Amino acid sequence: MVKLRPLQRQDSKLSVHWRNDPEIRDNILSTPFPVSEALEDNWVENVLLDQSNSRIILGIETLVQQKLIGFIYLKNIDWISRVTWFGIMIGEKNYQGKGMAREAMQILFNYAFSRINLRKICLEVGAFNSRAIKLYETLGFKQEGRLDKQIFLNNEYHDLILMSIFNNEFAS
């Protein structure tokens, strides 16, 4: 259903709309400030020029239509401890809840554990995002911690859940 591919400069024309959608922005715990086209162009350009080897950011594209529907990433890769932080965004709402995120995660995690020899993937998710938590748990993520009233969204504080999965717990 999906494939992962490197970002392309033109991706910012679509992703700027995702990052300004309040529902998507809140679910991915992004900045509450508006994102301009210039700012998004700059972000994509920085990803394309990044040679730090500390992050992998890929587009999620449908196989048939070859349509960009979101992003998936590993960031703050610690090559000594073999640990990284994970994030995903399905920005095209009509593709949410259809198994696209799960498939993209399976592809990326297989790569992370088998090809680049990472041993642990961590993530942060708002406690209110039950759909994402359920998805993470079905892939083998376990809760490692909870930060009470850590994030402020929509005029209230919410808990932040820390989850992780080890390479020997991931069943592709």
C-alpha positions, 0 to 999 in steps of 0.5 A, spaced: 500 500 500 505 504 501 513 505 500 518 510 503 522 515 499 526 521 501 523 527 501 523 532 495 523 539 495 516 540 492 513 536 498 513 542 502 507 545 498 503 539 501 506 538 508 505 546 510 497 545 510 498 539 514 502 542 519 497 548 519 491 543 521 490 544 528 488 536 529 494 534 525 498 539 529 496 537 536 496 529 535 503 530 533 505 534 538 507 540 534 508 547 535 502 551 536 504 557 531 503 557 524 508 555 519 509 559 513 510 556 506 517 559 507 519 556 513 516 549 511 521 550 504 526 551 509 525 545 513 525 541 507 531 544 504 535 543 511 533 535 511 535 535 504 542 538 506 543 534 513 549 530 513 549 529 520 547 522 520 543 523 526 536 523 523 532 519 517 526 523 515 522 520 509 516 521 505 510 516 505 507 515 498 502 510 496 504 505 491 498 505 486 497 513 485 504 515 488 501 520 492 505 523 498 500 522 504 505 523 510 512 523 513 515 518 518 522 519 521 527 517 526 531 523 530 536 524 535 539 517 533 545 515 538 549 510 534 553 508 540 547 506 545 543 504 538 537 508 540 533 513 536 526 517 537 520 516 532 515 520 529 510 519 524 504 523 521 499 521 516 497 528 513 492 526 508 486 525 512 482 520 507 488 515 508 488 515 516 485 509 519 487 505 513 493 501 515 498 506 512 501 508 518 502 501 520 505 499 514 510 505 514 512 503 521 513 496 519 518 498 513 522 503 517 522 499 523 525 493 519 530 497 516 532 500 523 533 494 526 535 489 521 539 494 516 542 499 521 543 495 527 539 500 532 536 496 538 531 501 541 526 506 538 522 511 543 516 515 542 512 520 545 505 521 545 499 525 548 495 521 552 489 523 549 491 520 542 488 513 544 488 511 536 496 512 536 497 509 542 493 502 540 497 502 534 503 503 537 501 497 542 499 492 536 506 493 534 509 491 540 511 498 544 510 498 551 509 504 556 516 506 559 513 512 563 508 518 563 509 525 564 503 528 568 500 534 565 506 535 560 503 539 554 498 544 554 493 544 548 486 547 547 486 550 554 488 544 558 494 540 560 495 533 558 499 527 560 505 525 555 506 518 555 513 515 553 513 508 549 519 504 546 520 497 543 526 493 542 529 490 536 527 483 539 520 485 541 518 487 534 515 482 530 514 484 523 
